[in-house]
């Protein structure tokens, strides 16, 4: 089954338009963990939060020249079945859960409130061209500073220092915000697309008007 080969995160959208990860998955090499909160906003040319028109669960996707695609996997999604709720700027999680960055080079900005000698507590409050392991080290330093010195710490991680600073500015106390969605869409997987939330040119037109069941609605039970 196509979906079984993908680590697809399951999401829940609350009434306040807050999206929470309810089951782990992976996007652009970053593992989204249960309890993570999506940071909504920004443009609608990157990663998107898609919601079903009817029954089903929300999912992540992108808009491409060929239309909407679901991520991970780049599988075509029917615009009549799915609507764009918001752009996804990043993910926010508590510092003790770490960053767990994908491979690449990253910038980190750490903001501390509550007094004390910040340089002595954290060494460097900004860093660029850092590896994933170096980012995890900075996040651990921020967590230790918060616990040992009774301060509130906010961390932002992104490809650029400016974006990392913007994410840190808006992060909750003792949380890290990690940018997502900046990478190119995934290539379309090989094999037959399953009729469900997806639609491709091989799906007969007679099926397009029927309700499509979501591959990600694992909680539905018959009877």
C-alpha positions in Angstrom: 0.0 0.0 0.0 1.4 3.4 -1.0 0.6 5.2 2.3 2.3 2.5 4.3 5.7 3.4 2.8 5.4 7.0 3.9 5.8 8.4 7.5 2.6 10.5 7.2 1.9 12.7 10.3 -1.7 12.8 11.6 -3.0 16.2 12.5 -5.9 17.7 14.4 -7.2 21.2 13.8 -8.8 22.8 16.8 -11.6 25.4 16.8 -9.1 28.2 17.3 -7.4 27.2 14.0 -4.5 25.6 15.9 -3.1 22.4 14.3 -1.6 19.7 16.5 0.3 16.6 15.5 -1.5 13.6 17.0 0.7 10.9 15.5 4.4 11.2 14.4 5.4 11.6 10.8 8.1 13.2 8.7 8.2 16.2 6.4 11.3 17.4 4.6 13.4 15.2 6.7 12.1 16.7 10.0 10.3 14.3 12.3 7.0 15.8 13.6 6.2 14.3 17.0 2.8 13.9 18.7 2.1 17.0 20.6 4.0 19.4 18.3 2.0 22.5 17.2 2.2 23.7 13.7 3.0 27.4 13.3 0.5 28.7 10.8 0.9 31.8 8.6 3.2 33.1 6.0 2.7 32.7 2.3 0.8 29.9 0.5 3.6 28.9 -1.9 5.4 26.6 0.6 4.1 23.9 2.9 0.3 24.1 3.4 -2.3 22.8 5.8 -5.1 21.2 3.8 -8.5 20.4 5.2 -11.1 18.0 3.6 -14.3 19.3 2.1 -16.4 16.8 4.1 -15.4 13.8 6.2 -11.7 13.2 6.8 -8.6 14.5 8.6 -6.4 17.4 7.7 -3.0 16.8 6.0 0.0 18.7 4.8 0.5 19.6 1.1 1.8 22.0 -1.4 0.6 23.9 -4.4 2.5 23.1 -7.6 2.1 23.7 -11.3 0.1 20.5 -11.6 -2.2 21.4 -8.7 -2.3 20.5 -5.0 -0.1 17.6 -3.8 -0.1 15.9 -0.4 3.1 15.7 1.6 5.1 13.6 2.2 5.2 11.9 -1.1 4.0 14.6 -3.5 0.8 12.6 -4.3 -1.8 14.6 -6.3 -4.8 15.7 -4.3 -8.1 16.9 -5.8 -8.9 20.6 -5.3 -12.5 19.6 -5.1 -11.7 17.3 -2.2 -9.2 19.5 -0.3 -9.0 23.2 0.6 -6.1 25.2 1.8 -6.6 26.4 5.4 -3.3 28.2 5.9 0.4 28.2 5.1 2.7 26.3 7.5 5.6 28.3 8.7 7.1 26.0 11.2 6.6 23.6 14.2 6.8 24.5 17.9 7.8 22.1 20.6 9.0 22.2 24.2 12.8 22.5 24.6 13.2 19.2 26.4 12.0 17.4 23.3 14.9 18.6 21.3 15.1 19.9 17.7 15.8 16.7 15.8 16.8 18.7 12.6 17.1 17.2 9.2 20.5 17.1 7.6 21.7 20.5 6.3 23.1 23.8 7.6 21.0 25.8 10.0 20.9 29.1 11.9 19.9 29.3 15.6 18.7 32.3 17.6 18.3 32.0 21.4 16.4 34.7 23.4 16.6 34.8 27.2 14.4 36.7 29.6 14.8 37.0 33.4 18.2 38.5 34.0 21.7 37.1 34.5 24.8 37.1 32.3 23.5 35.7 29.1 26.9 35.1 27.6 28.1 33.1 30.5 24.9 31.0 30.6 24.7 30.2 26.9 28.0 31.0 25.3 26.6 32.2 22.1 23.0 33.4 21.6 23.2 33.2 17.8 24.8 30.8 15.4 24.8 30.1 11.7 26.0 27.4 9.4 25.4 24.8 12.1 24.9 21.1 11.6 21.9 19.2 13.0 23.9 17.9 15.9 25.2 21.4 16.7 21.6 22.7 16.7 20.6 20.0 19.2 23.5 21.1 21.3 22.3 24.7 21.3 18.8 23.6 22.3 20.2 21.6 25.2 22.2 24.6 26.3 19.0 26.7 26.2 17.1 24.1 28.3 19.9 23.9 30.9 19.9 27.7 31.2 16.2 27.8 31.8 16.3 25.2 34.5 19.5 26.3 36.3 19.0 30.0 36.2 15.2 30.4 36.4 14.9 32.2 33.1 12.5 31.9 30.2 14.2 30.9 26.9 12.9 31.0 23.4 14.7 29.4 20.4 14.2 29.8 16.7 15.8 27.5 14.1 15.7 28.2 10.3 17.9 28.3 7.2 18.7 32.0 7.8 19.4 34.0 10.9 16.6 36.5 10.1 14.0 33.8 9.9 15.3 32.1 13.1 15.1 35.4 15.0 11.5 35.9 13.8 10.5 32.4 15.0 12.2 32.9 18.3 10.4 36.3 18.8 7.0 34.5 18.6 7.9 31.2 20.4 6.3 30.3 23.7 8.5 30.4 26.7 10.9 27.5 26.9 9.9 26.3 23.4 11.7 26.0 20.1 10.2 27.0 16.8 11.6 25.2 13.7 11.1 26.4 10.2 9.6 23.9 7.8 8.4 23.9 4.2 11.3 25.7 2.5 12.5 22.7 0.5 11.3 21.6 -2.9 8.2 19.3 -3.1 8.8 15.6 -3.0 8.9 13.7 -6.3 5.8 11.8 -7.2 6.2 8.2 -6.0 6.1 5.4 -8.5 3.1 3.0 -8.5 -0.6 3.3 -8.7 -2.2 6.2 -6.8 -4.9 4.9 -4.4 -8.3 6.5 -4.8 -9.0 8.2 -1.5 -7.8 11.7 -0.8 -5.9 11.6 -4.0 -7.0 12.1 -7.6 -5.0 11.5 -10.8 -5.7 11.4 -14.5 -6.3 7.7 -14.3 -9.3 8.1 -12.0 -12.5 7.9 -14.0 -14.5 11.1 -14.2 -17.5 9.3 -12.8 -15.7 8.9 -9.4 -14.8 12.6 -9.0 -18.3 13.5 -7.8 -18.4 10.8 -5.1 -17.2 11.3 -1.6 -13.6 10.2 -1.2 -12.5 8.6 2.0 -9.4 9.8 3.6 -6.4 7.5 3.8 -5.5 9.3 7.0 -8.9 8.8 8.8 -7.7 5.8 10.7 -10.1 6.5 13.6 -13.3 5.8 11.7 -15.1 2.5 12.5 -18.0 1.0 10.7 -21.2 -0.1 12.5 
